Amino acid sequence: MTGRIVVTGVQASGRHGVAPFERERPTELLVDAELDIDIARAASSDSLDDTIDYTEVIREIRRITADSSFALLERLASTIGDRLVELGATRAVVRIAKPAVAASLEAAGVTVEVSR
């Protein structure tokens, strides 16, 4: 049985971007993640041990975002996606938005999406 865990709007900050100011001080990011998982065991056991804990997903998104520094959001999203697969997802889609950059460009949004 296949299921999906969806986490949206995780507020994280990190030093990611090509502009020098983006590497000098943390930039606020919004991260969404979709994890496809096999939910058969969790559906029958009702045990957190048989699924992926979304609290851990959020913690890992924030840790990776804060502890790394990449020029491109594509690399950050890919790194997060790899970690979510390590946690047990059969597929992970990660979206990262930079609200401040979008506002500075007079755009409603700037988002990168990666699927692993």
N, C-alpha and C positions, 0 to 999 in steps of 0.2 A: 504494500500500500504506500503510495507516494503522497507526501504532504509538503507544505512550504511554510517556512518561518519568514515573516517580513518585519523588518525593523526600519522605521523611517525617522528622518530628522535628527539623527544623532549629532549633537553639537560637539565638535572636536576642534582643536587648533594645532597648527604645526607650521613649520618653515618650509613651505612647498611653493615653487613657482620659478619662473625665469627672471623676473625683475629682482634687482638687488634688494629692494625693501622687503620683498616677500621672504627672503632668506635671513634678513636681519632681525625681524620680529615675527612672532607667530601670527598667522592669518586664520580667521575663523572659517571653518568649513562645516557643511551639512552633509552627512553621509547616510545613504539608504542602502540596505542590504536585503537581498532575497536569497534564501537558502532552500534548495530542494533537498528533501531528506526522505528516508524510508521511515515511516511512522508506525509500521505494523506492531513492533514491540511496545512502543509507548502507548499506542491506542489500546492495547490489551492490558498492559501492566499498570497504567496510570502513574508511572514512575519517572521522575526527572532524569534518573540515570539512563533511561532508554531513549533520550532525545538530546538535542543540543539546547543548552540553557541560553536563552536570549540575553540574560544578564552578562554571561561570559562573552557573547558576541559583541555587545556594546563596549565592554571593558577592553576587548582586543582591538576594536576599531580605534578607540581613544589612545590606547598604548602605542599602536603602530603609527598613528598620525603624529603623536607627540615625540616619539623616539627616533623617527627617521626624518630625512630631509631630501626631497627629490625635486628636480626641475619640473617634471611633468606629473599632472594628476593621473595620467594613464598608468604610470609606474606605481604610484601610491595605491590606486584602486586595484591593480594587479596583485600587489603585495598583500593587501587586505583579503582579496579573493582567495589567494593561495592559502592563507591562514584559515579561512572559513572552511575550505575543503579539508584541511588537516583536522579541523574539529569534527568532521563527519558529514559535511554537506556533499551530496553527489553533484551538485552544481551550485554556483554562487554568482549572483549578479550584484555588482557594487556600483552605486552612483555617488559621485561627489560633486557638490556645488560650492562655488565661491561667491557668496552673496555680496561681499564688498567689492570684488572685482566687477561683478555684473553691474552694480550700481555706478561704479566709476566709468563704465562703458555705456551708461544709459541703456542698459538691457535688462529685461525682466529676469534673466537667469543665464548662468554659464554652468553647464554640467558635463561631466565625463562619465561614461558608462562602460564597464568592462564585465565580460562574462567569462567565468572559469569553469 
